[in-house]
Amino acid sequence: MKCPYCGASRFRLSHLRISDSVRLLTFRYPVRCRLCRERMYISLSSALRMRADSRAHREAAIEQHEERLRQEAADKQAALENAAITHNAPEVEKNFLHR
């Protein structure tokens, strides 16, 4: 599917308006082009598929972010433990926590 205005192929679901009710009865759902922001209608089944894909993408992004945070915490803990072994532990911890 390509935008008829700019040719882009990235869309998002648009907010529903009262005037959309007639189109919804014919199983058409509003979307917006992410590039030119023009509003158009697609089939309801395509819109539902787009919504499911968007949700799956968002959940995967959240999981990647959480994994990155866990890894950073583990790296900080390892650096702190390494520094405590080779230096004076209370001084290193105080300096490390103030970064």
N, C-alpha and C positions, 0 to 999 in steps of 0.2 A: 504494500500500500504506500502510495506516495502522495504528498501534499499537492493539490492541484494549483496552489498559488506559488510555491517556491521549489517543489520537487523533493523536499526533505522526506525522510522516512521515520522520523521520531515524533511520537505523539504522546499526549497525556489525556486522561479523562477530564472533561470539562465539568464545571458545576452545572447542575440542572436549574433551569428557569421554568417559570410557569408556562411560558410560550412553548416549551419543549414537550408538553403533554401530548399534543397531536402527533408529533414524531415518535414518541414512545409507544403510542398505540400501533404504529406501523413498524415497531421493532427497530427503530433507529435511535442511536445514542450519540450525544455530542462529544467531540474530542477537540483538542487544540494542538496545532503544530508547535513543537518546541522551538523551532527556529523563527518562523514569522508570526506565530501566535494567532493565526487565523483559525476561526472556529468552523467546524464542518461536522457532518454526521456519518457514522459508520453503522454496520449491522450490530444488533445487540449481542449476538454471539461473539463477534470480534471484540467488542468492548469488554465482555466478561472474561475472555481469554487474556486481554491486555491487563485487566485488573489482577488476575491470578498470577501472571508473569511478574507484574510489578511487586506484588506481595512477596513472591518467592525471592526476587532480587533484593528487596529490602531486608528480609530475614537473613539472607546470606551475607549482606553487608554488615549487619549487626553482629553476626557470629564472627566475621573476620576482625571487626573492631575489638570485640571482647577478647579474642585470641591474642591480638596485638598488645592489649593492656596486660594480659596475664604474662606474656613474654617479657614486656618491659619491667614488670614487677619482679619477675624471677631474675632478670639481668641485674637490677638494682640490688636485690638481696645478695646475689653472688658477688657483686663488686664490693658490697659492704663487708661480707664475710672474708673476702680476699684481703681487703685492707686491714681488717681487724687482726688477721693472722700475722701480717708483716709489720704492722705499726701498733702504736698505742691505741687500743680499741676505743676508749671513751673519747679521745680527741678526734679520731677518724670519724666516728659516728656523728659527733657534733658538727664537724665540717661538712660531712656528706648530706646531712639532713637540711642544712641551710642553703643548698643549691637551688 
